[in-house]
Amino acid sequence: MQDALGDAEEHLRTALDDAVRNEPGLAEADALASILEEYGSPEEVAKSYLEFEKRIPPVFAPRTRAQNGRSPIQRFVGVLGDPRAYAALFFMLISMVTGIVYFTLATTGVSLSLGFMVLIIGLPFFGLFVFSIQGLALVEGRMIEALLGVRMPRRPATPPKGKGIWGKFVARLTDRRTWTTLFYLILKLPIGILSFTIFITLMAYAIQLILHPVLHYGFGQPFFVINNLEFFIPYWLSPVIILAGFLDLIVILHLAKIAGRGAGALAKAMLVQG
C-alpha cells in the first residue's frame, strides 16, 4: 500500500506538470480529472498491484503449495534443501552486526541532537537525524525482504507536499512510525546479540557432532572434558554421533525459519506505515 500510494502520487504530479506545461490554458482541475481517468480507479490499481505481487513475490517468500503431498518426515528433513532456511539463519547471524550499527547511529543521533539543542544548529541537526531514520528503515526492510521473504516497502513514504521543510519536519515528528522506527533501531542490538549467541552456539555444537570422526581420529580431540578428564566415544558410535549432528542442524534450520518469521512480523509492525 505504501509503495502504491507513492507511485500514484509521483505519477499524478508528473503527469499534471506535463499537462499544464503542454497546454498553458488548461485548468488544473480538468487536467487532473483526465489523468485520474487514464490512471484508473483505486480498485483497478490495487488489483493490478496484487496481481503483480503474485507473479513476482520476494525471493524467499514462503510457498505453502510446495508442502502439499509431503509427509511430516519429508517436510522435517526437507529443510536441509530449503534455501529460505539458510537465508533466515544468515539473517539471524548478521543481526548482531546490523544491531550494533543501528544502535550506534540511533543513540549517537539522539545524544548529539540533545547536546546541540542549546546551539543554533541543534534543530537542523535533529531534523536531519529524523529524516535519516527513514533511510535506515528502508535499508533494514530491503534486507528483511531479501533474506526472510517478508514483503516490505521498496520506496520511502511520500513526504507531505506543499508544507515546506518545516511542515515536513512537523509531520515526521507527529508520525508514529518515526518513533517506532527509532525504538526498533535501538531494540535491534539486544535482539541481534541474543539471536547471534543462540544460533552460533547451536551451529558450533552441530558442526562439532558432524565432524566428530575427523576431530577425534584426525586430531585426537576428546568428545567432552570434565574436571580435566577426557572422554572419548567408541568408534562404532561415530555414525550415531554424525546422525545426531545432522538432526541438530535440521532443528536449527527450523528454528531459524520460525525466528525469521517473528523478526519479519516485528519489523513490519514497527517500520511499515500503518
Secondary structure in CASP SS format (residue, H / E / C, confidence):
PFRMAT SS
TARGET T0000
AUTHOR 0000-0000-0000
METHOD secondary structure of the structure
MODEL  1
M C 1.00
Q H 1.00
D H 1.00
A H 1.00
L H 1.00
G H 1.00
D H 1.00
A H 1.00
E H 1.00
E H 1.00
H H 1.00
L H 1.00
R H 1.00
T H 1.00
A H 1.00
L H 1.00
D H 1.00
D H 1.00
A H 1.00
V H 1.00
R H 1.00
N H 1.00
E C 1.00
P C 1.00
G C 1.00
L C 1.00
A C 1.00
E H 1.00
A H 1.00
D H 1.00
A H 1.00
L H 1.00
A H 1.00
S H 1.00
I H 1.00
L H 1.00
E H 1.00
E H 1.00
Y H 1.00
G C 1.00
S C 1.00
P H 1.00
E H 1.00
E H 1.00
V H 1.00
A H 1.00
K H 1.00
S H 1.00
Y H 1.00
L H 1.00
E H 1.00
F H 1.00
E H 1.00
K H 1.00
R H 1.00
I C 1.00
P C 1.00
P C 1.00
V C 1.00
F C 1.00
A C 1.00
P C 1.00
R C 1.00
T H 1.00
R H 1.00
A H 1.00
Q H 1.00
N C 1.00
G C 1.00
R C 1.00
S C 1.00
P H 1.00
I H 1.00
Q H 1.00
R H 1.00
F H 1.00
V H 1.00
G H 1.00
V H 1.00
L H 1.00
G H 1.00
D C 1.00
P H 1.00
R H 1.00
A H 1.00
Y H 1.00
A H 1.00
A H 1.00
L H 1.00
F H 1.00
F H 1.00
M H 1.00
L H 1.00
I H 1.00
S H 1.00
M H 1.00
V H 1.00
T H 1.00
G H 1.00
I H 1.00
V H 1.00
Y H 1.00
F H 1.00
T H 1.00
L H 1.00
A H 1.00
T H 1.00
T H 1.00
G H 1.00
V H 1.00
S H 1.00
L H 1.00
S H 1.00
L H 1.00
G H 1.00
F H 1.00
M C 1.00
V C 1.00
L C 1.00
I C 1.00
I C 1.00
G H 1.00
L H 1.00
P H 1.00
F H 1.00
F H 1.00
G H 1.00
L H 1.00
F H 1.00
V H 1.00
F H 1.00
S H 1.00
I H 1.00
Q H 1.00
G H 1.00
L H 1.00
A H 1.00
L H 1.00
V H 1.00
E H 1.00
G H 1.00
R H 1.00
M H 1.00
I H 1.00
E H 1.00
A H 1.00
L H 1.00
L H 1.00
G C 1.00
V C 1.00
R C 1.00
M C 1.00
P C 1.00
R C 1.00
R C 1.00
P C 1.00
A C 1.00
T C 1.00
P C 1.00
P C 1.00
K C 1.00
G C 1.00
K C 1.00
G H 1.00
I H 1.00
W H 1.00
G H 1.00
K H 1.00
F H 1.00
V H 1.00
A H 1.00
R H 1.00
L H 1.00
T C 1.00
D C 1.00
R H 1.00
R H 1.00
T H 1.00
W H 1.00
T H 1.00
T H 1.00
L H 1.00
F H 1.00
Y H 1.00
L H 1.00
I H 1.00
L H 1.00
K H 1.00
L H 1.00
P H 1.00
I H 1.00
G H 1.00
I H 1.00
L H 1.00
S H 1.00
F H 1.00
T H 1.00
I H 1.00
F H 1.00
I H 1.00
T H 1.00
L H 1.00
M H 1.00
A H 1.00
Y H 1.00
A H 1.00
I H 1.00
Q H 1.00
L H 1.00
I H 1.00
L C 1.00
H H 1.00
P H 1.00
V H 1.00
L H 1.00
H H 1.00
Y H 1.00
G H 1.00
F H 1.00
G C 1.00
Q C 1.00
P C 1.00
F C 1.00
F E 1.00
V E 1.00
I E 1.00
N C 1.00
N C 1.00
L E 1.00
E E 1.00
F E 1.00
F C 1.00
I C 1.00
P C 1.00
Y H 1.00
W H 1.00
L H 1.00
S H 1.00
P H 1.00
V H 1.00
I H 1.00
I H 1.00
L H 1.00
A H 1.00
G H 1.00
F H 1.00
L H 1.00
D H 1.00
L H 1.00
I H 1.00
V H 1.00
I H 1.00
L H 1.00
H H 1.00
L H 1.00
A H 1.00
K H 1.00
I H 1.00
A H 1.00
G H 1.00
R H 1.00
G H 1.00
A H 1.00
G H 1.00
A H 1.00
L H 1.00
A H 1.00
K H 1.00
A H 1.00
M H 1.00
L H 1.00
V C 1.00
Q C 1.00
G C 1.00
END
